[in-house]
Amino acid sequence: MFSRVGSLRKGYSVAEVDAFLEEARAAYEGDSTEVDANTVLEKVFKEERGGYSRVEVDTTLDRLIAAFVKRDRADFVNRNGQQAWLDFVAERAATLYPRLLAEAGQRFPSPKRGYPGYRRSEVDEFMNVISAFFNDGSDLTANDVRTVVFRSARGSKAYDEAVVDAYLNRVLEVMLAVE
């Protein structure tokens, strides 16, 4: 289904990707409720030499997330109406603004003492990109958000990884909900 990287390079675990996509297919077809858009957003695969191309798998995951969101949106609108959907998305989007409006260096908590986190300057720079997307319509794709990588840092030069990841998942959720 996906190209494999060379035997000296690392890609996503073939067995993990295949198993997860089979679960996702079953969930999408209604045979299971194990997988939804959030499950796909949070999925992390182990890496192995000669594994699947990360770019190809990530692109497929983005399409899969969009398919789940589109289906969920249609179900929600059928049950509650279009205006209720717009209100729901607006409410979710509003939760993003406090961190976007916060001063650089103060947007997220630091990691616990002794633990690494994401480099604050890089996260703040990406937050400016997100802000420009929501405020000015600047270019930003779901794939950009899903695949952004921040270098590691510690102490006052870092933000807590889990909090940043949760925030970026919410950004993706809102972006996909309005596509």
VMD Tcl script that builds the backbone (N, CA, C; Angstrom):
set m [mol new atoms 537]
animate dup $m
set s [atomselect $m all]
$s set {name element resname resid chain x y z} {
  {N N MET 1 A 0.820 -1.195 0.000}
  {CA C MET 1 A 0.000 0.000 0.000}
  {C C MET 1 A 0.867 1.264 0.000}
  {N N PHE 2 A 2.000 1.224 0.672}
  {CA C PHE 2 A 2.901 2.364 0.737}
  {C C PHE 2 A 4.287 1.948 0.263}
  {N N SER 3 A 5.041 2.934 -0.220}
  {CA C SER 3 A 6.431 2.675 -0.572}
  {C C SER 3 A 7.219 2.442 0.708}
  {N N ARG 4 A 8.260 1.657 0.575}
  {CA C ARG 4 A 9.153 1.441 1.709}
  {C C ARG 4 A 10.420 2.253 1.506}
  {N N VAL 5 A 10.947 2.739 2.621}
  {CA C VAL 5 A 12.220 3.452 2.551}
  {C C VAL 5 A 13.317 2.405 2.373}
  {N N GLY 6 A 14.514 2.829 2.007}
  {CA C GLY 6 A 15.621 1.891 1.836}
  {C C GLY 6 A 15.926 1.134 3.118}
  {N N SER 7 A 16.617 0.032 2.978}
  {CA C SER 7 A 16.893 -0.838 4.132}
  {C C SER 7 A 17.798 -0.182 5.171}
  {N N LEU 8 A 18.473 0.897 4.805}
  {CA C LEU 8 A 19.327 1.595 5.765}
  {C C LEU 8 A 18.615 2.775 6.432}
  {N N ARG 9 A 17.438 3.118 5.946}
  {CA C ARG 9 A 16.680 4.235 6.510}
  {C C ARG 9 A 15.521 3.714 7.346}
  {N N LYS 10 A 15.030 4.575 8.220}
  {CA C LYS 10 A 13.885 4.190 9.056}
  {C C LYS 10 A 12.601 4.795 8.515}
  {N N GLY 11 A 11.568 3.976 8.575}
  {CA C GLY 11 A 10.221 4.396 8.225}
  {C C GLY 11 A 9.276 3.850 9.279}
  {N N TYR 12 A 7.991 4.055 9.059}
  {CA C TYR 12 A 7.018 3.568 10.025}
  {C C TYR 12 A 6.927 2.045 9.980}
  {N N SER 13 A 6.686 1.455 11.135}
  {CA C SER 13 A 6.529 0.011 11.260}
  {C C SER 13 A 5.422 -0.493 10.333}
  {N N VAL 14 A 5.786 -1.398 9.455}
  {CA C VAL 14 A 4.838 -1.941 8.481}
  {C C VAL 14 A 3.677 -2.633 9.193}
  {N N ALA 15 A 3.984 -3.476 10.150}
  {CA C ALA 15 A 2.934 -4.220 10.855}
  {C C ALA 15 A 1.998 -3.277 11.609}
  {N N GLU 16 A 2.546 -2.263 12.276}
  {CA C GLU 16 A 1.709 -1.325 13.035}
  {C C GLU 16 A 0.800 -0.525 12.117}
  {N N VAL 17 A 1.356 -0.020 11.026}
  {CA C VAL 17 A 0.557 0.774 10.096}
  {C C VAL 17 A -0.562 -0.077 9.503}
  {N N ASP 18 A -0.211 -1.269 9.029}
  {CA C ASP 18 A -1.222 -2.145 8.435}
  {C C ASP 18 A -2.337 -2.473 9.424}
  {N N ALA 19 A -1.968 -2.810 10.657}
  {CA C ALA 19 A -2.969 -3.159 11.674}
  {C C ALA 19 A -3.852 -1.955 12.001}
  {N N PHE 20 A -3.245 -0.786 12.149}
  {CA C PHE 20 A -4.018 0.404 12.494}
  {C C PHE 20 A -4.982 0.776 11.366}
  {N N LEU 21 A -4.517 0.727 10.138}
  {CA C LEU 21 A -5.396 1.080 9.025}
  {C C LEU 21 A -6.535 0.085 8.866}
  {N N GLU 22 A -6.302 -1.161 9.205}
  {CA C GLU 22 A -7.383 -2.151 9.179}
  {C C GLU 22 A -8.423 -1.819 10.260}
  {N N GLU 23 A -7.958 -1.452 11.442}
  {CA C GLU 23 A -8.880 -1.023 12.514}
  {C C GLU 23 A -9.665 0.205 12.091}
  {N N ALA 24 A -8.973 1.167 11.478}
  {CA C ALA 24 A -9.618 2.404 11.049}
  {C C ALA 24 A -10.668 2.133 9.982}
  {N N ARG 25 A -10.368 1.242 9.042}
  {CA C ARG 25 A -11.324 0.887 8.007}
  {C C ARG 25 A -12.588 0.297 8.632}
  {N N ALA 26 A -12.395 -0.609 9.567}
  {CA C ALA 26 A -13.539 -1.231 10.240}
  {C C ALA 26 A -14.372 -0.185 10.981}
  {N N ALA 27 A -13.712 0.737 11.639}
  {CA C ALA 27 A -14.429 1.786 12.371}
  {C C ALA 27 A -15.186 2.692 11.416}
  {N N TYR 28 A -14.561 3.039 10.312}
  {CA C TYR 28 A -15.218 3.934 9.359}
  {C C TYR 28 A -16.440 3.267 8.730}
  {N N GLU 29 A -16.332 1.979 8.493}
  {CA C GLU 29 A -17.446 1.242 7.893}
  {C C GLU 29 A -18.515 0.866 8.916}
  {N N GLY 30 A -18.297 1.227 10.183}
  {CA C GLY 30 A -19.306 0.994 11.206}
  {C C GLY 30 A -19.205 -0.332 11.913}
  {N N ASP 31 A -18.157 -1.104 11.624}
  {CA C ASP 31 A -17.993 -2.407 12.270}
  {C C ASP 31 A -17.328 -2.293 13.637}
  {N N SER 32 A -16.888 -1.093 13.993}
  {CA C SER 32 A -16.166 -0.897 15.249}
  {C C SER 32 A -16.236 0.573 15.620}
  {N N THR 33 A -16.052 0.858 16.892}
  {CA C THR 33 A -15.975 2.255 17.327}
  {C C THR 33 A -14.622 2.530 17.969}
  {N N GLU 34 A -13.660 1.663 17.695}
  {CA C GLU 34 A -12.333 1.757 18.310}
  {C C GLU 34 A -11.538 2.962 17.826}
  {N N VAL 35 A -11.785 3.407 16.600}
  {CA C VAL 35 A -10.989 4.464 15.993}
  {C C VAL 35 A -11.901 5.603 15.562}
  {N N ASP 36 A -11.477 6.834 15.856}
  {CA C ASP 36 A -12.167 8.023 15.374}
  {C C ASP 36 A -11.109 9.042 14.970}
  {N N ALA 37 A -11.526 10.248 14.613}
  {CA C ALA 37 A -10.580 11.269 14.150}
  {C C ALA 37 A -9.508 11.554 15.204}
  {N N ASN 38 A -9.900 11.629 16.470}
  {CA C ASN 38 A -8.924 11.915 17.522}
  {C C ASN 38 A -7.914 10.784 17.680}
  {N N THR 39 A -8.363 9.553 17.533}
  {CA C THR 39 A -7.454 8.412 17.610}
  {C C THR 39 A -6.402 8.514 16.517}
  {N N VAL 40 A -6.837 8.879 15.323}
  {CA C VAL 40 A -5.899 9.012 14.205}
  {C C VAL 40 A -4.949 10.180 14.461}
  {N N LEU 41 A -5.493 11.302 14.955}
  {CA C LEU 41 A -4.648 12.469 15.258}
  {C C LEU 41 A -3.524 12.125 16.230}
  {N N GLU 42 A -3.828 11.298 17.197}
  {CA C GLU 42 A -2.871 10.999 18.265}
  {C C GLU 42 A -1.987 9.792 17.967}
  {N N LYS 43 A -2.215 9.126 16.855}
  {CA C LYS 43 A -1.488 7.890 16.550}
  {C C LYS 43 A -0.007 8.171 16.271}
  {N N VAL 44 A 0.836 7.407 16.918}
  {CA C VAL 44 A 2.282 7.476 16.705}
  {C C VAL 44 A 2.747 6.053 16.412}
  {N N PHE 45 A 3.475 5.892 15.337}
  {CA C PHE 45 A 3.985 4.572 14.964}
  {C C PHE 45 A 5.449 4.435 15.343}
  {N N LYS 46 A 5.838 3.231 15.717}
  {CA C LYS 46 A 7.252 2.935 15.920}
  {C C LYS 46 A 7.929 3.004 14.563}
  {N N GLU 47 A 9.238 3.188 14.603}
  {CA C GLU 47 A 9.996 3.223 13.355}
  {C C GLU 47 A 10.856 1.980 13.253}
  {N N GLU 48 A 11.103 1.570 12.002}
  {CA C GLU 48 A 11.948 0.407 11.746}
  {C C GLU 48 A 12.675 0.610 10.423}
  {N N ARG 49 A 13.809 -0.022 10.308}
  {CA C ARG 49 A 14.564 0.048 9.055}
  {C C ARG 49 A 13.744 -0.595 7.943}
  {N N GLY 50 A 13.692 0.099 6.796}
  {CA C GLY 50 A 12.954 -0.431 5.661}
  {C C GLY 50 A 11.449 -0.319 5.792}
  {N N GLY 51 A 10.985 0.484 6.754}
  {CA C GLY 51 A 9.552 0.635 6.976}
  {C C GLY 51 A 8.879 1.472 5.899}
  {N N TYR 52 A 7.607 1.766 6.144}
  {CA C TYR 52 A 6.834 2.564 5.196}
  {C C TYR 52 A 7.301 4.015 5.193}
  {N N SER 53 A 7.155 4.639 4.039}
  {CA C SER 53 A 7.460 6.062 3.877}
  {C C SER 53 A 6.582 6.878 4.825}
  {N N ARG 54 A 7.214 7.685 5.670}
  {CA C ARG 54 A 6.463 8.513 6.616}
  {C C ARG 54 A 5.564 9.509 5.896}
  {N N VAL 55 A 6.071 10.092 4.826}
  {CA C VAL 55 A 5.288 11.092 4.089}
  {C C VAL 55 A 4.018 10.470 3.534}
  {N N GLU 56 A 4.133 9.298 2.930}
  {CA C GLU 56 A 2.958 8.643 2.354}
  {C C GLU 56 A 1.949 8.245 3.428}
  {N N VAL 57 A 2.438 7.700 4.521}
  {CA C VAL 57 A 1.530 7.300 5.603}
  {C C VAL 57 A 0.866 8.527 6.212}
  {N N ASP 58 A 1.640 9.581 6.480}
  {CA C ASP 58 A 1.071 10.798 7.066}
  {C C ASP 58 A 0.018 11.420 6.159}
  {N N THR 59 A 0.258 11.396 4.859}
  {CA C THR 59 A -0.723 11.920 3.906}
  {C C THR 59 A -2.023 11.110 3.976}
  {N N THR 60 A -1.895 9.805 4.067}
  {CA C THR 60 A -3.069 8.938 4.193}
  {C C THR 60 A -3.799 9.196 5.509}
  {N N LEU 61 A -3.041 9.383 6.587}
  {CA C LEU 61 A -3.671 9.677 7.878}
  {C C LEU 61 A -4.433 10.992 7.826}
  {N N ASP 62 A -3.879 11.986 7.140}
  {CA C ASP 62 A -4.591 13.258 7.001}
  {C C ASP 62 A -5.913 13.079 6.267}
  {N N ARG 63 A -5.902 12.285 5.199}
  {CA C ARG 63 A -7.143 12.011 4.469}
  {C C ARG 63 A -8.127 11.236 5.343}
  {N N LEU 64 A -7.612 10.313 6.123}
  {CA C LEU 64 A -8.457 9.517 7.013}
  {C C LEU 64 A -9.099 10.395 8.089}
  {N N ILE 65 A -8.323 11.280 8.669}
  {CA C ILE 65 A -8.866 12.216 9.663}
  {C C ILE 65 A -9.973 13.050 9.026}
  {N N ALA 66 A -9.702 13.575 7.835}
  {CA C ALA 66 A -10.699 14.402 7.147}
  {C C ALA 66 A -11.972 13.605 6.873}
  {N N ALA 67 A -11.827 12.338 6.502}
  {CA C ALA 67 A -13.004 11.496 6.238}
  {C C ALA 67 A -13.826 11.292 7.506}
  {N N PHE 68 A -13.163 11.006 8.629}
  {CA C PHE 68 A -13.889 10.844 9.895}
  {C C PHE 68 A -14.588 12.135 10.289}
  {N N VAL 69 A -13.886 13.259 10.166}
  {CA C VAL 69 A -14.479 14.549 10.542}
  {C C VAL 69 A -15.676 14.860 9.644}
  {N N LYS 70 A -15.526 14.611 8.349}
  {CA C LYS 70 A -16.625 14.870 7.410}
  {C C LYS 70 A -17.844 14.020 7.749}
  {N N ARG 71 A -17.611 12.753 8.050}
  {CA C ARG 71 A -18.712 11.863 8.422}
  {C C ARG 71 A -19.370 12.334 9.721}
  {N N ASP 72 A -18.541 12.664 10.715}
  {CA C ASP 72 A -19.071 13.124 12.000}
  {C C ASP 72 A -19.841 14.429 11.841}
  {N N ARG 73 A -19.322 15.303 10.978}
  {CA C ARG 73 A -20.011 16.569 10.727}
  {C C ARG 73 A -21.383 16.306 10.117}
  {N N ALA 74 A -21.448 15.439 9.118}
  {CA C ALA 74 A -22.726 15.131 8.471}
  {C C ALA 74 A -23.708 14.540 9.479}
  {N N ASP 75 A -23.233 13.633 10.331}
  {CA C ASP 75 A -24.096 13.050 11.363}
  {C C ASP 75 A -24.600 14.128 12.325}
  {N N PHE 76 A -23.708 15.010 12.768}
  {CA C PHE 76 A -24.061 16.078 13.701}
  {C C PHE 76 A -25.088 17.014 13.071}
  {N N VAL 77 A -24.846 17.418 11.820}
  {CA C VAL 77 A -25.761 18.333 11.138}
  {C C VAL 77 A -27.125 17.680 10.936}
  {N N ASN 78 A -27.144 16.398 10.590}
  {CA C ASN 78 A -28.414 15.689 10.420}
  {C C ASN 78 A -29.221 15.652 11.714}
  {N N ARG 79 A -28.533 15.489 12.841}
  {CA C ARG 79 A -29.214 15.419 14.134}
  {C C ARG 79 A -29.585 16.792 14.690}
  {N N ASN 80 A -28.680 17.794 14.494}
  {CA C ASN 80 A -28.832 19.065 15.205}
  {C C ASN 80 A -28.978 20.299 14.324}
  {N N GLY 81 A -28.683 20.189 13.048}
  {CA C GLY 81 A -28.777 21.328 12.135}
  {C C GLY 81 A -27.441 22.008 11.895}
  {N N GLN 82 A -27.375 22.720 10.771}
  {CA C GLN 82 A -26.137 23.392 10.350}
  {C C GLN 82 A -25.699 24.456 11.349}
  {N N GLN 83 A -26.643 25.237 11.861}
  {CA C GLN 83 A -26.274 26.314 12.790}
  {C C GLN 83 A -25.665 25.754 14.066}
  {N N ALA 84 A -26.180 24.640 14.535}
  {CA C ALA 84 A -25.603 24.013 15.735}
  {C C ALA 84 A -24.169 23.583 15.466}
  {N N TRP 85 A -23.897 23.084 14.264}
  {CA C TRP 85 A -22.520 22.700 13.911}
  {C C TRP 85 A -21.605 23.925 13.916}
  {N N LEU 86 A -22.062 25.006 13.295}
  {CA C LEU 86 A -21.255 26.222 13.257}
  {C C LEU 86 A -21.002 26.756 14.663}
  {N N ASP 87 A -22.002 26.687 15.515}
  {CA C ASP 87 A -21.834 27.118 16.902}
  {C C ASP 87 A -20.819 26.235 17.630}
  {N N PHE 88 A -20.893 24.933 17.395}
  {CA C PHE 88 A -19.968 23.986 18.017}
  {C C PHE 88 A -18.532 24.277 17.590}
  {N N VAL 89 A -18.315 24.486 16.296}
  {CA C VAL 89 A -16.971 24.767 15.790}
  {C C VAL 89 A -16.467 26.104 16.326}
  {N N ALA 90 A -17.331 27.093 16.363}
  {CA C ALA 90 A -16.935 28.404 16.882}
  {C C ALA 90 A -16.520 28.308 18.351}
  {N N GLU 91 A -17.262 27.504 19.103}
  {CA C GLU 91 A -16.921 27.294 20.515}
  {C C GLU 91 A -15.547 26.639 20.658}
  {N N ARG 92 A -15.274 25.633 19.826}
  {CA C ARG 92 A -13.976 24.947 19.852}
  {C C ARG 92 A -12.858 25.909 19.448}
  {N N ALA 93 A -13.109 26.711 18.425}
  {CA C ALA 93 A -12.097 27.667 17.951}
  {C C ALA 93 A -11.795 28.713 19.016}
  {N N ALA 94 A -12.815 29.137 19.743}
  {CA C ALA 94 A -12.623 30.154 20.778}
  {C C ALA 94 A -11.662 29.684 21.867}
  {N N THR 95 A -11.602 28.380 22.087}
  {CA C THR 95 A -10.697 27.866 23.114}
  {C C THR 95 A -9.229 28.006 22.706}
  {N N LEU 96 A -8.976 28.247 21.426}
  {CA C LEU 96 A -7.605 28.387 20.942}
  {C C LEU 96 A -7.024 29.771 21.200}
  {N N TYR 97 A -7.870 30.774 21.237}
  {CA C TYR 97 A -7.398 32.152 21.255}
  {C C TYR 97 A -6.605 32.580 22.484}
  {N N PRO 98 A -6.930 32.153 23.695}
  {CA C PRO 98 A -6.122 32.620 24.830}
  {C C PRO 98 A -4.632 32.334 24.661}
  {N N ARG 99 A -4.274 31.164 24.170}
  {CA C ARG 99 A -2.854 30.861 23.976}
  {C C ARG 99 A -2.265 31.631 22.794}
  {N N LEU 100 A -3.073 31.848 21.751}
  {CA C LEU 100 A -2.586 32.619 20.618}
  {C C LEU 100 A -2.326 34.075 21.003}
  {N N LEU 101 A -3.139 34.584 21.913}
  {CA C LEU 101 A -3.003 35.979 22.330}
  {C C LEU 101 A -1.966 36.176 23.435}
  {N N ALA 102 A -1.572 35.098 24.074}
  {CA C ALA 102 A -0.589 35.201 25.160}
  {C C ALA 102 A 0.759 35.656 24.610}
  {N N GLU 103 A 1.532 36.230 25.482}
  {CA C GLU 103 A 2.865 36.711 25.120}
  {C C GLU 103 A 3.787 35.531 24.797}
  {N N ALA 104 A 4.623 35.718 23.789}
  {CA C ALA 104 A 5.603 34.685 23.437}
  {C C ALA 104 A 6.409 34.325 24.682}
  {N N GLY 105 A 6.652 33.056 24.861}
  {CA C GLY 105 A 7.377 32.574 26.032}
  {C C GLY 105 A 6.472 32.260 27.211}
  {N N GLN 106 A 5.186 32.631 27.089}
  {CA C GLN 106 A 4.227 32.438 28.182}
  {C C GLN 106 A 2.998 31.654 27.745}
  {N N ARG 107 A 3.057 31.019 26.599}
  {CA C ARG 107 A 1.857 30.399 26.023}
  {C C ARG 107 A 1.523 29.037 26.619}
  {N N PHE 108 A 2.525 28.319 27.091}
  {CA C PHE 108 A 2.326 26.978 27.634}
  {C C PHE 108 A 3.191 26.828 28.878}
  {N N PRO 109 A 2.864 25.873 29.732}
  {CA C PRO 109 A 3.715 25.650 30.915}
  {C C PRO 109 A 5.037 24.982 30.519}
  {N N SER 110 A 6.000 25.125 31.390}
  {CA C SER 110 A 7.286 24.439 31.218}
  {C C SER 110 A 7.109 22.968 31.558}
  {N N PRO 111 A 7.997 22.120 31.053}
  {CA C PRO 111 A 7.911 20.705 31.425}
  {C C PRO 111 A 8.294 20.523 32.896}
  {N N LYS 112 A 7.941 19.374 33.446}
  {CA C LYS 112 A 8.336 19.068 34.819}
  {C C LYS 112 A 9.855 19.087 34.921}
  {N N ARG 113 A 10.315 19.449 36.071}
  {CA C ARG 113 A 11.760 19.561 36.310}
  {C C ARG 113 A 12.480 18.274 35.882}
  {N N GLY 114 A 13.512 18.450 35.088}
  {CA C GLY 114 A 14.316 17.331 34.636}
  {C C GLY 114 A 13.828 16.683 33.347}
  {N N TYR 115 A 12.644 17.068 32.891}
  {CA C TYR 115 A 12.092 16.472 31.669}
  {C C TYR 115 A 12.313 17.411 30.484}
  {N N PRO 116 A 12.525 16.840 29.303}
  {CA C PRO 116 A 12.658 17.696 28.122}
  {C C PRO 116 A 11.293 18.166 27.641}
  {N N GLY 117 A 11.314 19.211 26.853}
  {CA C GLY 117 A 10.102 19.723 26.239}
  {C C GLY 117 A 10.434 20.254 24.867}
  {N N TYR 118 A 9.484 20.967 24.272}
  {CA C TYR 118 A 9.701 21.572 22.967}
  {C C TYR 118 A 10.319 22.950 23.137}
  {N N ARG 119 A 11.232 23.299 22.258}
  {CA C ARG 119 A 11.901 24.597 22.299}
  {C C ARG 119 A 10.860 25.709 22.166}
  {N N ARG 120 A 10.818 26.577 23.186}
  {CA C ARG 120 A 9.819 27.653 23.235}
  {C C ARG 120 A 9.826 28.529 21.991}
  {N N SER 121 A 11.004 28.943 21.557}
  {CA C SER 121 A 11.092 29.863 20.423}
  {C C SER 121 A 10.472 29.260 19.166}
  {N N GLU 122 A 10.661 27.958 18.956}
  {CA C GLU 122 A 10.102 27.304 17.777}
  {C C GLU 122 A 8.590 27.157 17.889}
  {N N VAL 123 A 8.113 26.820 19.062}
  {CA C VAL 123 A 6.663 26.704 19.265}
  {C C VAL 123 A 6.021 28.080 19.097}
  {N N ASP 124 A 6.619 29.109 19.684}
  {CA C ASP 124 A 6.064 30.461 19.555}
  {C C ASP 124 A 6.027 30.907 18.094}
  {N N GLU 125 A 7.057 30.564 17.342}
  {CA C GLU 125 A 7.087 30.908 15.921}
  {C C GLU 125 A 5.943 30.214 15.185}
  {N N PHE 126 A 5.698 28.944 15.506}
  {CA C PHE 126 A 4.602 28.224 14.864}
  {C C PHE 126 A 3.253 28.766 15.332}
  {N N MET 127 A 3.158 29.181 16.558}
  {CA C MET 127 A 1.915 29.786 17.051}
  {C C MET 127 A 1.597 31.056 16.264}
  {N N ASN 128 A 2.617 31.799 15.865}
  {CA C ASN 128 A 2.397 32.985 15.036}
  {C C ASN 128 A 1.834 32.602 13.668}
  {N N VAL 129 A 2.279 31.472 13.126}
  {CA C VAL 129 A 1.754 30.966 11.858}
  {C C VAL 129 A 0.276 30.587 12.032}
  {N N ILE 130 A -0.040 29.916 13.137}
  {CA C ILE 130 A -1.433 29.532 13.412}
  {C C ILE 130 A -2.298 30.783 13.559}
  {N N SER 131 A -1.799 31.759 14.275}
  {CA C SER 131 A -2.534 33.003 14.470}
  {C C SER 131 A -2.810 33.691 13.131}
  {N N ALA 132 A -1.816 33.730 12.268}
  {CA C ALA 132 A -1.994 34.344 10.945}
  {C C ALA 132 A -3.024 33.582 10.122}
  {N N PHE 133 A -3.063 32.263 10.273}
  {CA C PHE 133 A -4.060 31.452 9.564}
  {C C PHE 133 A -5.466 31.827 10.019}
  {N N PHE 134 A -5.692 31.857 11.332}
  {CA C PHE 134 A -7.034 32.129 11.841}
  {C C PHE 134 A -7.437 33.587 11.673}
  {N N ASN 135 A -6.496 34.498 11.800}
  {CA C ASN 135 A -6.833 35.919 11.748}
  {C C ASN 135 A -6.794 36.516 10.348}
  {N N ASP 136 A -5.862 36.044 9.515}
  {CA C ASP 136 A -5.653 36.672 8.214}
  {C C ASP 136 A -5.868 35.737 7.034}
  {N N GLY 137 A -6.144 34.462 7.311}
  {CA C GLY 137 A -6.325 33.513 6.227}
  {C C GLY 137 A -5.025 33.092 5.557}
  {N N SER 138 A -3.908 33.250 6.250}
  {CA C SER 138 A -2.608 32.836 5.702}
  {C C SER 138 A -2.594 31.338 5.463}
  {N N ASP 139 A -1.676 30.906 4.620}
  {CA C ASP 139 A -1.571 29.489 4.274}
  {C C ASP 139 A -1.128 28.639 5.451}
  {N N LEU 140 A -1.871 27.590 5.694}
  {CA C LEU 140 A -1.528 26.580 6.687}
  {C C LEU 140 A -2.410 25.379 6.393}
  {N N THR 141 A -1.805 24.210 6.321}
  {CA C THR 141 A -2.585 23.002 6.051}
  {C C THR 141 A -2.620 22.118 7.290}
  {N N ALA 142 A -3.573 21.204 7.288}
  {CA C ALA 142 A -3.644 20.236 8.384}
  {C C ALA 142 A -2.354 19.433 8.450}
  {N N ASN 143 A -1.789 19.109 7.305}
  {CA C ASN 143 A -0.535 18.354 7.280}
  {C C ASN 143 A 0.601 19.166 7.920}
  {N N ASP 144 A 0.617 20.484 7.702}
  {CA C ASP 144 A 1.632 21.334 8.335}
  {C C ASP 144 A 1.556 21.211 9.850}
  {N N VAL 145 A 0.345 21.217 10.371}
  {CA C VAL 145 A 0.161 21.136 11.824}
  {C C VAL 145 A 0.486 19.734 12.319}
  {N N ARG 146 A 0.025 18.743 11.595}
  {CA C ARG 146 A 0.222 17.360 12.034}
  {C C ARG 146 A 1.691 16.946 12.034}
  {N N THR 147 A 2.474 17.500 11.115}
  {CA C THR 147 A 3.851 17.036 10.956}
  {C C THR 147 A 4.908 18.015 11.471}
  {N N VAL 148 A 4.482 19.090 12.098}
  {CA C VAL 148 A 5.474 20.046 12.612}
  {C C VAL 148 A 6.367 19.352 13.639}
  {N N VAL 149 A 7.643 19.696 13.607}
  {CA C VAL 149 A 8.620 19.113 14.528}
  {C C VAL 149 A 9.341 20.250 15.239}
  {N N PHE 150 A 9.440 20.126 16.546}
  {CA C PHE 150 A 10.152 21.105 17.352}
  {C C PHE 150 A 11.363 20.430 17.984}
  {N N ARG 151 A 12.459 21.157 18.052}
  {CA C ARG 151 A 13.634 20.607 18.722}
  {C C ARG 151 A 13.413 20.571 20.232}
  {N N SER 152 A 14.153 19.721 20.863}
  {CA C SER 152 A 14.044 19.516 22.298}
  {C C SER 152 A 14.792 20.610 23.067}
  {N N ALA 153 A 14.281 20.939 24.233}
  {CA C ALA 153 A 14.930 21.896 25.135}
  {C C ALA 153 A 14.523 21.523 26.563}
  {N N ARG 154 A 15.158 22.164 27.521}
  {CA C ARG 154 A 14.853 21.900 28.932}
  {C C ARG 154 A 14.640 23.206 29.687}
  {N N GLY 155 A 13.994 23.063 30.838}
  {CA C GLY 155 A 13.825 24.190 31.750}
  {C C GLY 155 A 13.036 25.334 31.165}
  {N N SER 156 A 13.513 26.550 31.411}
  {CA C SER 156 A 12.792 27.755 30.998}
  {C C SER 156 A 12.823 27.976 29.490}
  {N N LYS 157 A 13.585 27.177 28.761}
  {CA C LYS 157 A 13.635 27.305 27.307}
  {C C LYS 157 A 12.679 26.331 26.619}
  {N N ALA 158 A 11.847 25.651 27.429}
  {CA C ALA 158 A 10.987 24.607 26.882}
  {C C ALA 158 A 9.540 24.780 27.316}
  {N N TYR 159 A 8.652 24.252 26.469}
  {CA C TYR 159 A 7.246 24.099 26.805}
  {C C TYR 159 A 6.966 22.610 26.999}
  {N N ASP 160 A 5.992 22.296 27.829}
  {CA C ASP 160 A 5.581 20.920 28.070}
  {C C ASP 160 A 5.047 20.303 26.775}
  {N N GLU 161 A 5.634 19.191 26.352}
  {CA C GLU 161 A 5.269 18.549 25.084}
  {C C GLU 161 A 3.799 18.125 25.037}
  {N N ALA 162 A 3.322 17.512 26.095}
  {CA C ALA 162 A 1.952 16.995 26.096}
  {C C ALA 162 A 0.933 18.119 25.933}
  {N N VAL 163 A 1.174 19.255 26.566}
  {CA C VAL 163 A 0.239 20.375 26.480}
  {C C VAL 163 A 0.255 20.964 25.071}
  {N N VAL 164 A 1.439 21.108 24.507}
  {CA C VAL 164 A 1.549 21.626 23.136}
  {C C VAL 164 A 0.885 20.662 22.159}
  {N N ASP 165 A 1.139 19.371 22.304}
  {CA C ASP 165 A 0.535 18.379 21.411}
  {C C ASP 165 A -0.992 18.411 21.493}
  {N N ALA 166 A -1.532 18.519 22.697}
  {CA C ALA 166 A -2.989 18.577 22.863}
  {C C ALA 166 A -3.554 19.825 22.180}
  {N N TYR 167 A -2.855 20.929 22.304}
  {CA C TYR 167 A -3.288 22.169 21.668}
  {C C TYR 167 A -3.278 22.025 20.145}
  {N N LEU 168 A -2.213 21.466 19.606}
  {CA C LEU 168 A -2.118 21.295 18.154}
  {C C LEU 168 A -3.199 20.339 17.641}
  {N N ASN 169 A -3.553 19.344 18.429}
  {CA C ASN 169 A -4.660 18.461 18.050}
  {C C ASN 169 A -5.974 19.227 17.965}
  {N N ARG 170 A -6.179 20.162 18.874}
  {CA C ARG 170 A -7.391 21.001 18.837}
  {C C ARG 170 A -7.364 21.897 17.602}
  {N N VAL 171 A -6.203 22.457 17.261}
  {CA C VAL 171 A -6.089 23.268 16.054}
  {C C VAL 171 A -6.490 22.432 14.840}
  {N N LEU 172 A -5.972 21.222 14.763}
  {CA C LEU 172 A -6.322 20.336 13.652}
  {C C LEU 172 A -7.817 20.048 13.615}
  {N N GLU 173 A -8.378 19.778 14.760}
  {CA C GLU 173 A -9.806 19.491 14.861}
  {C C GLU 173 A -10.631 20.645 14.288}
  {N N VAL 174 A -10.275 21.864 14.653}
  {CA C VAL 174 A -11.014 23.037 14.169}
  {C C VAL 174 A -10.790 23.235 12.669}
  {N N MET 175 A -9.541 23.101 12.228}
  {CA C MET 175 A -9.250 23.259 10.803}
  {C C MET 175 A -10.042 22.270 9.960}
  {N N LEU 176 A -10.057 21.024 10.369}
  {CA C LEU 176 A -10.740 19.988 9.607}
  {C C LEU 176 A -12.257 20.140 9.681}
  {N N ALA 177 A -12.759 20.683 10.762}
  {CA C ALA 177 A -14.197 20.830 10.934}
  {C C ALA 177 A -14.795 21.857 9.974}
  {N N VAL 178 A -13.995 22.800 9.538}
  {CA C VAL 178 A -14.510 23.849 8.653}
  {C C VAL 178 A -14.124 23.646 7.201}
  {N N GLU 179 A -13.354 22.603 6.903}
  {CA C GLU 179 A -12.970 22.349 5.507}
  {C C GLU 179 A -14.168 21.893 4.704}
}
mol reanalyze $m
mol bondsrecalc $m
mol representation Tube
mol addrep $m
